[in-house]
Amino acid sequence: MTNLNNRPRKRFLALDTSTAVLGVAVTGNGELLHEINASGERNHSVHLLPIIEQALQASATAADMIGGVAVGVGPGSYTGTRIAVTAAKTLAWAWNVPVTGVSSLHALAWGGHHAALAQQLEPEQAGDVSGTGPDWIIPLIDARRGQAYTALFATDGDNPPRRLAPDAIRLMADWVQELGERLKAAAGEGMKPGRLWFVGETALHGSAESLAPLAEAGSVQALPYELEGRWTGFLAEAGIYEPSGDIHALIPNYTQLTEAEANLRRSSEGSLNKR
């Protein structure tokens, strides 16, 4: 007779395809059991299911050991995000487990900050802080035309970053100015952050020129970072995001209309104006 107490605890299968990286991870009790992050190709629809199977096999995870599916709902690539969300809903339905939608930017912020702290900094860099408050983390995913999908978080020790501003698509020039105003307000409250970490797709939006208005803020760091699947699972395990009561109601967070939707709305508005 099998002793149920000896069976592995329930695990999360985590998926995210909102960026160029296809991230799949199996987590359990706050620990990473296995992870596969495939970058360089946008053909996520072809590779996602085989990679999920590889991750489950490598972590010796059977379907009845899965307690829930965590999925990055964006914002990010429209097509990419839909792929993971559709797969997560299908698997959750087949396994009769809850599915939890997680902000891809939140996962990017947590993973990016973890990667930043793991880097070997020079002593003078390590001591270069501008305030006594918690570090701020600004995740970036390029949205073209001078825009980025971004948000603002504050570090909270080893716990998930605490949200300070919602996920949105923003013009970077305006966002940098807004961050500057937020810094002044934080300084007035005695909570000026020690460092500002811009993480993610920083090639376009994390340059010294782009961040120049924040130069007086003190230590501003830009770190290129590719999303890892584990952070989606860890956020779901932390209970920050509620499982969806209706699997089919879970939808991607696009933060703006797709081009087709925008054209349809303009067409509808034009028809109404002609009446």
DRENTORFI-804613 format. One record per atom (N, C-alpha, C, O, CB): x, y, z; residue in one letter. Coordinates in steps of 0.02 Angstrom, whole numbers, padded with zeros to 5 digits, always signed. Glycine has a CB too. Layout:
XYZA ...
END
This chain:
+00042-00060+00000M +00000+00000+00000M +00044+00063+00000M +00092+00067+00039M -00048+00000+00062M +00028+00111-00043T +00069+00171-00049T +00055+00219+00008T -00003+00232+00024T +00056+00205-00116T +00107+00243+00038N +00100+00293+00092N +00095+00362+00059N +00143+00387+00031N +00161+00290+00142N +00035+00393+00064L +00024+00457+00030L +00068+00511+00059L +00082+00560+00024L -00049+00477+00036L +00089+00505+00122N +00132+00556+00153N +00201+00558+00121N +00237+00608+00128N +00138+00543+00227N +00220+00504+00087N +00285+00502+00055N +00285+00529-00016N +00337+00535-00047N +00312+00431+00056N +00225+00545-00041R +00221+00570-00110R +00244+00643-00112R +00234+00680-00064R +00149+00563-00137R +00274+00663-00168P +00296+00733-00174P +00237+00781-00167P +00181+00766-00186P +00330+00745-00242P +00251+00839-00138R +00199+00890-00130R +00176+00914-00198R +00211+00906-00249R +00225+00949-00088R +00117+00944-00200K +00090+00970-00262K +00136+01023-00292K +00167+01062-00256K +00020+00999-00250K +00140+01022-00357R +00187+01066-00392R +00151+01112-00440R +00093+01101-00457R +00239+01024-00431R +00186+01165-00461F +00161+01211-00511F +00198+01199-00577F +00259+01192-00578F +00168+01284-00488F +00161+01198-00631L +00191+01203-00698L +00184+01275-00719L +00129+01302-00721L +00156+01154-00750L +00240+01308-00734A +00240+01379-00752A +00260+01388-00824A +00306+01357-00849A +00288+01418-00706A +00223+01432-00859L +00234+01445-00930L +00236+01520-00943L +00198+01558-00913L +00180+01411-00974L +00279+01542-00988D +00277+01611-01011D +00307+01615-01081D +00363+01594-01093D +00316+01658-00963D +00268+01642-01128T +00292+01651-01197T +00279+01723-01220T +00269+01735-01280T +00257+01601-01245T +00278+01770-01174S +00262+01839-01191S +00321+01877-01222S +00311+01931-01249S +00239+01876-01129S +00380+01848-01219T +00440+01880-01249T +00472+01831-01298T +00443+01780-01315T +00490+01902-01193T +00532+01847-01320A +00568+01803-01365A +00589+01738-01331A +00608+01690-01365A +00629+01838-01393A +00586+01736-01265V +00605+01676-01227V +00543+01634-01213V +00491+01660-01192V +00640+01696-01161V +00549+01570-01225L +00497+01522-01207L +00518+01492-01140L +00566+01453-01137L +00486+01467-01262L +00483+01510-01087G +00503+01488-01020G +00454+01437-00992G +00394+01449-00990G +00508+01547-00973G +00480+01380-00971V +00440+01328-00939V +00477+01305-00877V +00537+01293-00879V +00428+01267-00988V +00441+01300-00821A +00473+01279-00759A +00424+01237-00718A +00363+01244-00723A +00497+01340-00718A +00452+01194-00678V +00414+01156-00628V +00440+01177-00560V +00499+01169-00545V +00419+01078-00639V +00395+01204-00519T +00415+01227-00452T +00374+01190-00400T +00320+01163-00414T +00407+01304-00445T +00400+01190-00339G +00364+01159-00284G +00390+01182-00217G +00450+01179-00204G +00368+01084-00289G +00345+01206-00175N +00364+01229-00108N +00419+01282-00111N +00465+01282-00071N +00388+01170-00066N +00413+01327-00160G +00460+01382-00166G +00528+01362-00194G +00575+01402-00191G +00471+01412-00101G +00534+01303-00222E +00597+01280-00250E +00589+01264-00324E +00536+01242-00346E +00623+01218-00212E +00642+01275-00362L +00643+01258-00433L +00661+01185-00441L +00713+01163-00417L +00692+01303-00472L +00618+01147-00474L +00631+01075-00485L +00661+01063-00554L +00704+01020-00562L +00567+01035-00477L +00639+01101-00602H +00669+01097-00669H +00646+01157-00709H +00591+01183-00699H +00651+01030-00706H +00688+01179-00755E +00673+01238-00795E +00705+01232-00863E +00761+01209-00870E +00697+01302-00759E +00668+01255-00914I +00694+01258-00982I +00676+01327-01010I +00617+01344-01013I +00666+01200-01028I +00725+01365-01030N +00715+01430-01061N +00746+01430-01130N +00807+01429-01136N +00745+01488-01016N +00705+01430-01181A +00728+01427-01250A +00721+01496-01281A +00666+01523-01285A +00689+01374-01291A +00777+01525-01302S +00776+01592-01331S +00801+01590-01402S +00831+01542-01425S +00819+01641-01289S +00787+01644-01438G +00812+01651-01505G +00762+01638-01559G +00773+01656-01617G +00870+01606-01514G +00706+01606-01543E +00655+01591-01593E +00587+01615-01567E +00573+01610-01507E +00653+01516-01610E +00546+01640-01613R +00479+01663-01594R +00426+01610-01611R +00366+01622-01601R +00462+01729-01631R +00447+01552-01634N +00400+01500-01653N +00379+01459-01592N +00388+01398-01591N +00430+01455-01708N +00352+01493-01542H +00337+01460-01479H +00284+01406-01485H +00283+01358-01447H +00316+01511-01428H +00238+01415-01533S +00183+01367-01540S +00208+01297-01557S +00177+01248-01539S +00133+01391-01593S +00264+01293-01592V +00291+01229-01612V +00328+01195-01555V +00326+01134-01548V +00339+01237-01672V +00362+01234-01513H +00407+01206-01463H +00377+01200-01393H +00404+01164-01351H +00469+01248-01460H +00322+01235-01379L +00298+01238-01311L +00279+01169-01282L +00304+01151-01229L +00238+01283-01307L +00237+01132-01316L +00215+01068-01288L +00272+01017-01280L +00275+00983-01229L +00161+01038-01332L +00317+01011-01329P +00374+00965-01318P +00418+00986-01259P +00443+00943-01223P +00417+00962-01381P +00427+01051-01249I +00468+01075-01193I +00432+01062-01126I +00464+01046-01077I +00484+01149-01201I +00366+01070-01125I +00328+01054-01065I +00338+00980-01047I +00350+00963-00989I +00253+01070-01074I +00334+00937-01097E +00343+00865-01085E +00413+00851-01059E +00422+00810-01014E +00330+00826-01150E +00463+00884-01087Q +00532+00875-01064Q +00540+00896-00991Q +00572+00861-00951Q +00581+00915-01107Q +00510+00954-00973A +00516+00979-00905A +00482+00932-00855A +00508+00920-00801A +00486+01049-00899A +00424+00906-00873L +00388+00860-00829L +00428+00795-00820L +00433+00769-00764L +00318+00845-00856L +00456+00770-00873Q +00495+00708-00869Q +00558+00719-00828Q +00576+00677-00787Q +00512+00682-00938Q +00593+00774-00840A +00656+00787-00806A +00646+00797-00731A +00691+00782-00692A +00690+00848-00836A +00588+00822-00712S +00574+00833-00641S +00535+00776-00610S +00513+00780-00552S +00537+00898-00631S +00526+00722-00649A +00488+00664-00625A +00419+00684-00599A +00398+00663-00545A +00527+00626-00570A +00385+00727-00638T +00320+00753-00618T +00265+00722-00660T +00262+00732-00720T +00319+00829-00625T +00222+00683-00628A +00164+00655-00661A +00106+00705-00657A +00107+00751-00616A +00144+00587-00629A +00057+00695-00700A +00001+00741-00703A -00035+00748-00636A -00058+00802-00618A -00048+00719-00756A -00041+00692-00598D -00077+00696-00535D -00036+00729-00479D -00061+00736-00423D -00096+00627-00513D +00025+00749-00495M +00066+00785-00446M +00061+00861-00456M +00087+00899-00415M +00138+00764-00452M +00028+00882-00510I +00021+00953-00525I -00038+00981-00485I -00094+00957-00491I +00011+00965-00601I -00025+01033-00446G -00077+01065-00407G -00105+01127-00440G -00157+01153-00419G -00052+01082-00339G -00071+01152-00492G -00095+01211-00526G -00049+01229-00583G +00009+01208-00585G -00102+01269-00477G -00075+01269-00629V -00036+01294-00685V -00030+01370-00678V -00080+01404-00668V -00068+01275-00754V +00031+01396-00683A +00043+01468-00681A +00064+01490-00751A +00103+01457-00784A +00098+01486-00628A +00037+01546-00773V +00052+01569-00841V +00062+01645-00841V +00024+01682-00810V -00003+01549-00890V +00113+01666-00877G +00124+01737-00888G +00073+01764-00937G +00069+01740-00993G +00195+01751-00913G +00034+01813-00916V -00020+01839-00959V +00000+01904-00995V -00042+01938-01024V -00083+01852-00917V +00065+01920-00993G +00088+01981-01025G +00092+02037-00975G +00088+02027-00914G +00042+01999-01083G +00100+02098-01001P +00099+02117-01071P +00163+02098-01107P +00215+02085-01077P +00088+02191-01077P +00158+02096-01173G +00214+02077-01215G +00189+02061-01285G +00142+02093-01309G +00252+02016-01186G +00219+02013-01317S +00199+01993-01384S +00127+01968-01383S +00109+01925-01343S +00246+01938-01411S +00086+01996-01428Y +00015+01975-01431Y +00010+01900-01445Y -00021+01862-01408Y -00022+02014-01486Y +00042+01879-01501T +00037+01809-01521T +00070+01764-01470T +00042+01712-01452T +00068+01799-01590T +00128+01782-01447G +00164+01741-01399G +00125+01731-01335G +00121+01675-01310G +00231+01772-01383G +00097+01784-01308T +00060+01778-01245T -00001+01733-01253T -00016+01693-01209T +00037+01847-01221T -00035+01738-01310R -00094+01695-01321R -00075+01621-01321R -00114+01579-01298R -00127+01713-01388R -00016+01605-01346I +00005+01535-01350I +00009+01504-01281I -00018+01450-01269I +00073+01529-01386I +00043+01537-01234A +00051+01510-01167A -00016+01508-01130A -00031+01460-01096A +00101+01551-01127A -00056+01562-01137V -00120+01564-01102V -00166+01508-01127V -00199+01475-01087V -00154+01632-01112V -00168+01497-01192T -00209+01443-01219T -00186+01375-01195T -00227+01333-01175T -00208+01445-01296T -00120+01364-01195A -00094+01300-01172A -00108+01290-01098A -00126+01235-01077A -00018+01297-01184A -00100+01343-01058A -00111+01338-00985A -00184+01321-00970A -00198+01279-00927A -00092+01403-00950A -00231+01354-01005K -00301+01340-00994K -00319+01269-01014K -00358+01235-00980K -00344+01391-01033K -00291+01246-01069T -00305+01178-01093T -00280+01126-01043T -00315+01078-01027T -00274+01166-01162T -00218+01135-01020L -00189+01087-00972L -00226+01089-00905L -00239+01037-00875L -00115+01102-00961L -00243+01149-00882A -00279+01154-00819A -00347+01120-00823A -00369+01087-00775A -00288+01228-00799A -00380+01127-00880W -00445+01094-00889W -00436+01018-00891W -00475+00981-00860W -00479+01119-00954W -00386+00995-00928A -00374+00923-00934A -00355+00891-00868A -00374+00835-00853A -00320+00910-00985A -00316+00928-00827W -00292+00901-00763W -00339+00918-00705W -00330+00894-00649W -00223+00927-00748W -00390+00960-00719N -00438+00981-00668N -00402+01016-00610N -00412+00999-00551N -00478+00921-00642N -00359+01064-00627V -00323+01103-00577V -00334+01177-00592V -00351+01194-00649V -00247+01085-00577V -00324+01221-00543P -00331+01293-00556P -00275+01321-00599P -00220+01293-00600P -00335+01331-00490P -00289+01375-00633V -00239+01410-00673V -00233+01481-00646V -00284+01514-00632V -00257+01410-00749V -00172+01504-00637T -00159+01570-00609T -00124+01614-00660T -00069+01597-00684T -00117+01565-00544T -00154+01669-00677G -00123+01717-00723G -00077+01763-00684G -00096+01793-00634G -00175+01757-00761G -00015+01770-00708V +00037+01809-00674V +00063+01863-00722V +00071+01850-00781V +00095+01763-00650V +00075+01922-00695S +00104+01976-00735S +00174+01957-00758S +00218+01942-00718S +00106+02042-00695S +00184+01958-00824S +00251+01943-00851S +00301+01995-00829S +00360+01980-00821S +00248+01938-00927S +00278+02057-00821L +00324+02111-00799L +00344+02100-00726L +00401+02116-00707L +00291+02179-00807L +00299+02075-00685H +00316+02061-00615H +00370+02007-00611H +00418+02012-00573H +00253+02040-00575H +00360+01954-00652A +00410+01900-00655A +00477+01926-00682A +00530+01907-00657A +00384+01843-00699A +00474+01969-00732L +00534+01998-00760L +00571+02040-00708L +00633+02038-00704L +00518+02040-00822L +00533+02078-00668A +00563+02120-00617A +00598+02078-00563A +00654+02094-00544A +00510+02165-00584A +00565+02026-00540W +00594+01984-00487W +00656+01948-00512W +00708+01948-00479W +00542+01934-00461W +00650+01918-00570G +00707+01882-00598G +00764+01929-00616G +00823+01913-00605G +00687+01844-00659G +00748+01988-00643G +00799+02036-00662G +00837+02062-00601G +00898+02070-00603G +00769+02093-00699G +00801+02076-00547H +00835+02100-00487H +00878+02046-00457H +00933+02059-00433H +00784+02125-00436H +00853+01985-00457H +00893+01928-00431H +00957+01921-00472H +01011+01910-00443H +00852+01863-00434H +00952+01928-00538A +01011+01923-00581A +01059+01981-00567A +01120+01972-00568A +00991+01922-00655A +01031+02040-00555A +01073+02099-00541A +01114+02089-00478A +01173+02105-00476A +01031+02162-00536A +01082+02064-00425L +01117+02054-00362L +01169+01998-00366L +01217+01997-00329L +01066+02039-00307L +01158+01952-00413A +01205+01896-00421A +01268+01917-00458A +01318+01882-00456A +01171+01839-00457A +01266+01974-00492Q +01324+01998-00529Q +01379+02019-00480Q +01366+02042-00425Q +01306+02057-00575Q +01440+02010-00502Q +01498+02031-00463Q +01511+02105-00475Q +01538+02124-00527Q +01561+01989-00479Q +01490+02148-00427L +01500+02220-00434L +01566+02241-00403L +01589+02211-00354L +01442+02259-00403L +01594+02292-00430E +01654+02321-00400E +01636+02351-00332E +01580+02374-00324E +01686+02375-00447E +01681+02351-00284P +01666+02377-00217P +01636+02447-00218P +01589+02461-00181P +01727+02378-00175P +01663+02492-00260E +01637+02560-00260E +01567+02562-00289E +01526+02604-00270E +01683+02606-00299E +01551+02516-00336Q +01484+02512-00364Q +01436+02486-00311Q +01380+02512-00303Q +01482+02468-00426Q +01458+02436-00275A +01414+02405-00225A +01395+02455-00171A +01341+02451-00142A +01448+02344-00194A +01439+02503-00158G +01424+02551-00106G +01392+02614-00131G +01375+02659-00092G +01486+02568-00069G +01382+02619-00197D +01355+02680-00226D +01279+02678-00224D +01247+02655-00270D +01379+02688-00298D +01251+02703-00169V +01179+02707-00163V +01159+02779-00151V +01198+02819-00124V +01153+02661-00105V +01098+02795-00171S +01076+02865-00167S +01025+02877-00113S +01009+02934-00097S +01049+02887-00233S +00997+02825-00084G +00946+02833-00033G +00944+02775+00014G +00983+02727+00008G +00878+02842-00065G +00900+02779+00062T +00896+02727+00113T +00836+02682+00104T +00829+02632+00140T +00893+02758+00182T +00792+02698+00056G +00733+02657+00044G +00749+02595+00003G +00806+02587-00020G +00680+02698+00009G +00701+02551-00007P +00712+02491-00047P +00726+02509-00120P +00701+02559-00146P +00651+02444-00043P +00766+02467-00153D +00780+02477-00224D +00715+02477-00264D +00667+02444-00245D +00828+02423-00250D +00716+02513-00319W +00660+02511-00366W +00681+02469-00426W +00739+02471-00448W +00639+02582-00388W +00633+02431-00452I +00646+02389-00511I +00597+02410-00566I +00536+02411-00555I +00639+02314-00494I +00623+02425-00624I +00582+02445-00681I +00593+02396-00738I +00643+02400-00773I +00600+02518-00704I +00547+02348-00747P +00554+02299-00802P +00537+02331-00869P +00493+02374-00872P +00510+02238-00789P +00571+02310-00921L +00559+02339-00988L +00552+02284-01040L +00593+02239-01044L +00617+02387-01006L +00499+02290-01079I +00490+02249-01139I +00475+02297-01196I +00427+02336-01192I +00433+02194-01130I +00514+02295-01248D +00507+02344-01302D +00438+02337-01335D +00416+02282-01351D +00562+02335-01354D +00405+02394-01346A +00341+02395-01380A +00343+02438-01443A +00291+02455-01472A +00287+02422-01333A +00404+02455-01465R +00416+02492-01527R +00389+02564-01523R +00351+02581-01479R +00385+02456-01585R +00411+02604-01571R +00390+02675-01577R +00404+02714-01513R +00364+02756-01492R +00317+02679-01594R +00462+02700-01482G +00480+02736-01422G +00443+02716-01360G +00446+02750-01308G +00471+02808-01433G +00406+02661-01364Q +00365+02638-01309Q +00394+02574-01278Q +00433+02538-01309Q +00293+02626-01332Q +00374+02561-01216A +00393+02499-01182A +00335+02476-01138A +00298+02516-01111A +00458+02510-01139A +00329+02411-01133Y +00286+02383-01081Y +00326+02386-01017Y +00382+02359-01014Y +00262+02308-01098Y +00299+02417-00966T +00339+02428-00906T +00294+02437-00845T +00233+02444-00851T +00385+02489-00916T +00325+02438-00788A +00291+02447-00724A +00345+02468-00674A +00402+02479-00692A +00254+02380-00700A +00325+02474-00611L +00372+02494-00559L +00361+02451-00497L +00304+02443-00474L +00366+02569-00542L +00416+02424-00471F +00413+02382-00411F +00467+02404-00362F +00517+02434-00382F +00420+02307-00429F +00456+02388-00298A +00507+02399-00247A +00528+02332-00219A +00487+02287-00211A +00480+02446-00190A +00592+02325-00204T +00616+02263-00176T +00588+02253-00106T +00574+02302-00070T +00693+02261-00176T +00581+02191-00087D +00555+02175-00021D +00593+02116+00008D +00563+02064+00024D +00478+02161-00024D +00658+02125+00015G +00700+02070+00040G +00700+02012-00008G +00709+02021-00068G +00676+02047+00108G +00690+01952+00018D +00687+01893-00023D +00616+01880-00049D +00606+01833-00087D +00712+01832+00015D +00569+01921-00029N +00500+01912-00050N +00489+01942-00120N +00532+01979-00144N +00452+01944+00000N +00434+01925-00152P +00420+01954-00218P +00420+02030-00215P +00398+02059-00165P +00353+01928-00245P +00443+02064-00268P +00442+02137-00269P +00371+02164-00259P +00322+02133-00280P +00471+02163-00335P +00368+02220-00226R +00303+02252-00210R +00287+02303-00265R +00328+02344-00283R +00305+02287-00140R +00226+02298-00291R +00207+02341-00347R +00195+02413-00325R +00163+02426-00274R +00144+02314-00380R +00223+02460-00364L +00213+02532-00352L +00174+02565-00408L +00144+02618-00398L +00280+02566-00342L +00176+02536-00468A +00140+02564-00526A +00116+02507-00570A +00151+02456-00575A +00185+02614-00566A +00059+02513-00601P +00030+02458-00640P +00067+02444-00705P +00104+02486-00730P -00042+02474-00655P +00055+02385-00731D +00080+02367-00797D +00046+02412-00849D -00014+02424-00846D +00067+02292-00813D +00085+02438-00896A +00056+02480-00948A +00106+02487-01005A +00165+02473-00997A +00037+02550-00919A +00081+02509-01061I +00126+02528-01116I +00136+02604-01111I +00087+02642-01109I +00097+02507-01187I +00199+02625-01108R +00214+02695-01095R +00267+02720-01144R +00313+02683-01163R +00236+02705-01022R +00262+02783-01163L +00316+02816-01198L +00374+02823-01149L +00365+02851-01094L +00295+02885-01227L +00433+02799-01168M +00488+02798-01120M +00508+02868-01098M +00526+02878-01040M +00547+02764-01151M +00505+02916-01143A +00524+02984-01124A +00479+03010-01069A +00502+03041-01021A +00521+03031-01186A +00414+02997-01075D +00366+03019-01023D +00375+02978-00959D +00369+03005-00904D +00294+03012-01049D +00389+02914-00966W +00397+02870-00908W +00458+02890-00867W +00454+02890-00805W +00404+02796-00931W +00512+02908-00900V +00571+02929-00863V +00556+02994-00824V +00578+03001-00767V +00630+02941-00912V +00519+03039-00856Q +00501+03101-00821Q +00457+03085-00760Q +00465+03115-00707Q +00465+03149-00868Q +00410+03039-00768E +00366+03020-00713E +00405+02988-00656E +00392+03001-00598E +00311+02973-00737E +00454+02947-00674L +00496+02916-00623L +00534+02968-00584L +00544+02963-00524L +00544+02865-00654L +00557+03020-00620G +00592+03074-00586G +00548+03108-00535G +00570+03125-00480G +00617+03125-00637G +00484+03120-00552E +00437+03151-00505E +00424+03104-00446E +00418+03127-00389E +00371+03168-00541E +00419+03040-00459R +00408+02992-00405R +00468+02991-00358R +00460+02983-00297R +00396+02922-00433R +00527+02998-00385L +00588+02999-00344L +00588+03060-00297L +00606+03054-00238L +00650+03000-00388L +00567+03117-00324K +00564+03177-00282K +00515+03168-00225K +00527+03188-00168K +00545+03239-00324K +00458+03137-00241A +00408+03126-00189A +00433+03076-00137A +00422+03086-00077A +00343+03100-00220A +00467+03023-00160A +00494+02974-00113A +00547+03005-00068A +00551+02990-00008A +00523+02914-00151A +00589+03048-00097A +00641+03082-00058A +00609+03126-00004A +00635+03130+00051A +00686+03123-00103A +00554+03158-00022G +00520+03201+00027G +00491+03162+00085G +00481+03190+00139G +00466+03240-00007G +00478+03098+00074E +00451+03055+00127E +00506+03015+00162E +00492+02973+00205E +00400+03006+00098E +00569+03029+00144G +00625+02993+00173G +00631+02922+00150G +00660+02880+00184G +00618+02993+00247G +00603+02907+00091M +00604+02839+00064M +00635+02836-00006M +00614+02795-00047M +00534+02810+00063M +00683+02879-00019K +00716+02878-00084K +00751+02811-00093K +00788+02789-00048K +00767+02936-00090K +00741+02778-00149P +00771+02711-00159P +00847+02713-00162P +00877+02763-00183P +00744+02680-00222P +00877+02658-00141G +00950+02654-00144G +00975+02652-00215G +01022+02687-00233G +00974+02594-00106G +00942+02611-00256R +00960+02606-00327R +00898+02599-00370R +00845+02578-00346R +01007+02545-00339R +00905+02618-00433L +00854+02605-00483L +00882+02553-00532L +00935+02563-00562L +00832+02671-00521L +00846+02497-00538W +00867+02444-00583W +00819+02441-00642W +00760+02426-00633W +00870+02375-00547W +00844+02455-00702F +00805+02444-00763F +00827+02376-00790F +00885+02365-00805F +00816+02502-00816F +00779+02330-00795V +00796+02261-00814V +00752+02238-00872V +00695+02262-00880V +00790+02213-00754V +00778+02192-00911G +00741+02165-00967G +00772+02186-01033G +00832+02179-01042G +00668+02186-00963G +00729+02211-01078E +00753+02231-01144E +00777+02303-01141E +00742+02350-01158E +00696+02223-01197E +00838+02311-01117T +00865+02377-01102T +00906+02407-01159T +00930+02464-01154T +00908+02374-01041T +00916+02370-01214A +00959+02394-01268A +00935+02461-01295A +00975+02506-01307A +00962+02343-01325A +00869+02468-01305L +00842+02530-01332L +00824+02581-01278L +00837+02641-01286L +00781+02516-01374L +00796+02557-01225H +00767+02603-01175H +00809+02611-01112H +00790+02650-01068H +00699+02579-01157H +00864+02575-01107G +00904+02580-01046G +00972+02613-01058G +01017+02606-01018G +00915+02513-01017G +00978+02648-01114S +01041+02681-01129S +01052+02741-01083S +01005+02767-01053S +01043+02703-01203S +01114+02763-01079A +01130+02821-01037A +01092+02882-01062A +01070+02923-01021A +01207+02834-01038A +01084+02888-01127E +01048+02946-01155E +00975+02944-01135E +00946+02995-01116E +01055+02948-01232E +00945+02885-01140S +00874+02878-01124S +00860+02892-01050S +00808+02921-01033S +00850+02808-01140S +00907+02873-01007L +00897+02880-00935L +00931+02942-00906L +00934+02951-00845L +00923+02819-00899L +00956+02985-00950A +00992+03045-00928A +00953+03089-00879A +00984+03115-00832A +01011+03087-00988A +00887+03097-00887P +00851+03139-00838P +00853+03112-00767P +00836+03149-00720P +00779+03146-00860P +00873+03049-00758L +00876+03020-00691L +00947+03020-00663L +00960+02992-00610L +00849+02950-00693L +00992+03052-00700A +01063+03049-00680A +01074+03075-00609A +01117+03050-00573A +01106+03088-00729A +01037+03126-00590E +01046+03156-00524E +01015+03113-00469E +01023+03128-00410E +01016+03225-00523E +00979+03060-00489A +00946+03018-00439A +00995+02976-00400A +00979+02950-00347A +00895+02974-00472A +01055+02968-00427G +01106+02927-00393G +01123+02866-00434G +01141+02873-00493G +01081+02905-00324G +01118+02808-00405S +01137+02746-00439S +01081+02720-00483S +01030+02696-00458S +01157+02694-00388S +01090+02726-00548V +01042+02701-00597V +01077+02647-00638V +01127+02662-00672V +01014+02759-00643V +01052+02586-00636Q +01084+02530-00670Q +01036+02501-00722Q +00976+02495-00710Q +01105+02476-00619Q +01063+02483-00780A +01024+02450-00832A +01055+02381-00845A +01114+02376-00860A +01022+02492-00898A +01014+02329-00839L +01039+02261-00846L +00998+02223-00897L +00938+02211-00886L +01038+02225-00778L +01028+02203-00954P +00991+02159-01000P +00975+02093-00966P +01018+02062-00935P +01033+02147-01066P +00913+02072-00972Y +00893+02010-00938Y +00837+01977-00977Y +00789+02010-00997Y +00871+02025-00865Y +00842+01911-00987E +00790+01873-01020E +00750+01834-00969E +00778+01802-00924E +00821+01825-01072E +00684+01838-00975L +00639+01809-00927L +00651+01734-00918L +00662+01697-00967L +00567+01821-00948L +00650+01711-00856E +00657+01640-00839E +00591+01616-00810E +00558+01650-00771E +00715+01629-00788E +00571+01556-00830G +00505+01530-00812G +00493+01522-00738G +00436+01525-00716G +00495+01466-00844G +00546+01512-00699R +00538+01498-00628R +00500+01553-00590R +00463+01539-00544R +00605+01488-00596R +00511+01616-00611W +00482+01672-00573W +00407+01675-00579W +00373+01699-00534W +00513+01737-00595W +00380+01651-00635T +00308+01646-00643T +00280+01596-00593T +00229+01608-00562T +00290+01626-00716T +00315+01539-00586G +00294+01489-00538G +00299+01513-00466G +00255+01501-00426G +00334+01426-00546G +00354+01547-00451F +00363+01572-00383F +00310+01624-00364F +00286+01624-00307F +00434+01603-00375F +00291+01667-00411L +00240+01716-00397L +00172+01683-00385L +00134+01704-00342L +00234+01766-00455L +00158+01630-00423A +00095+01594-00413A +00095+01560-00344A +00045+01561-00309A +00084+01542-00468A +00152+01530-00327E +00157+01497-00262E +00150+01547-00204E +00124+01529-00151E +00223+01459-00256E +00173+01608-00215A +00172+01658-00161A +00101+01682-00146A +00090+01714-00095A +00215+01717-00180A +00054+01667-00190G -00016+01685-00178G -00032+01757-00192G -00085+01781-00172G -00032+01671-00108G +00011+01792-00228I -00002+01862-00245I -00058+01868-00296I -00097+01915-00294I +00062+01895-00272I -00062+01819-00341Y -00112+01819-00393Y -00163+01763-00379Y -00144+01706-00366Y -00080+01810-00463Y -00226+01780-00382E -00279+01732-00368E -00290+01685-00427E -00290+01708-00484E -00344+01768-00350E -00298+01620-00414P -00315+01574-00468P -00382+01595-00500P -00426+01621-00466P -00320+01500-00442P -00388+01584-00564S -00449+01603-00599S -00505+01556-00580S -00499+01495-00586S -00438+01603-00674S -00562+01585-00557G -00619+01544-00540G -00650+01510-00601G -00679+01456-00595G -00672+01585-00505G -00642+01542-00658D -00667+01515-00721D -00608+01512-00769D -00584+01563-00793D -00726+01558-00751D -00585+01452-00783I -00526+01443-00826I -00534+01481-00891I -00486+01512-00915I -00514+01369-00840I -00593+01477-00920H -00603+01507-00987H -00606+01583-00985H -00602+01615-01037H -00667+01480-01017H -00612+01611-00925A -00614+01684-00919A -00545+01715-00918A -00538+01776-00924A -00652+01704-00856A -00493+01675-00911L -00425+01701-00909L -00404+01725-00978L -00408+01687-01027L -00375+01648-00884L -00383+01787-00983I -00363+01815-01048I -00296+01851-01040I -00278+01872-00985I -00418+01863-01076I -00259+01858-01096P -00196+01895-01093P -00207+01968-01076P -00260+01996-01089P -00159+01889-01159P -00156+01999-01047N -00157+02070-01033N -00119+02106-01088N -00057+02111-01087N -00126+02086-00962N -00156+02131-01137Y -00123+02163-01194Y -00104+02235-01179Y -00056+02260-01209Y -00169+02161-01255Y -00138+02268-01135T -00129+02338-01115T -00145+02389-01170T -00146+02449-01157T -00059+02349-01091T -00159+02365-01231Q -00180+02411-01283Q -00216+02370-01336Q -00210+02308-01337Q -00120+02450-01314Q -00253+02403-01380L -00288+02368-01432L -00239+02342-01484L -00189+02374-01500L -00340+02413-01465L -00254+02282-01511T -00215+02258-01568T -00231+02302-01628T -00280+02339-01627T -00231+02183-01583T -00190+02298-01679E -00200+02340-01738E -00268+02325-01770E -00303+02370-01792E -00144+02329-01790E -00286+02260-01772A -00350+02241-01801A -00408+02270-01761A -00457+02295-01789A -00356+02165-01805A -00403+02267-01694E -00455+02294-01651E -00460+02369-01659E -00515+02397-01661E -00443+02275-01578E -00402+02403-01663A -00402+02476-01670A -00434+02496-01736A -00473+02544-01739A -00330+02502-01666A -00419+02459-01791N -00448+02474-01856N -00524+02463-01855N -00562+02502-01884N -00416+02431-01911N -00545+02409-01821L -00616+02395-01816L -00652+02450-01777L -00707+02471-01797L -00628+02326-01782L -00621+02473-01723R -00653+02527-01683R -00657+02591-01724R -00708+02625-01723R -00613+02540-01618R -00603+02608-01760R -00605+02668-01802R -00659+02663-01855R -00693+02712-01870R -00536+02681-01835R -00666+02602-01884S -00717+02591-01935S -00786+02600-01906S -00830+02630-01938S -00709+02522-01966S -00797+02572-01845S -00861+02578-01812S -00878+02650-01795S -00934+02672-01804S -00864+02536-01750S -00827+02686-01770E -00838+02756-01753E -00853+02797-01814E -00894+02843-01812E -00777+02785-01717E -00820+02781-01870G -00833+02816-01932G -00904+02805-01957G -00937+02851-01982G -00785+02794-01985G -00928+02742-01949S -00997+02727-01969S -01048+02765-01927S -01098+02789-01953S -01009+02652-01964S -01034+02770-01862L -01080+02806-01818L -01082+02880-01835L -01135+02911-01832L -01059+02797-01745L -01023+02908-01854N -01021+02980-01869N -01058+02998-01933N -01079+03055-01943N -00949+03003-01876N -01066+02947-01976K -01100+02961-02039K -01176+02959-02033K -01211+02980-02078K -01079+02911-02092K -01200+02933-01976R -01273+02928-01967R -01304+02996-01953R -01365+03000-01944R -01288+02880-01911R 
END
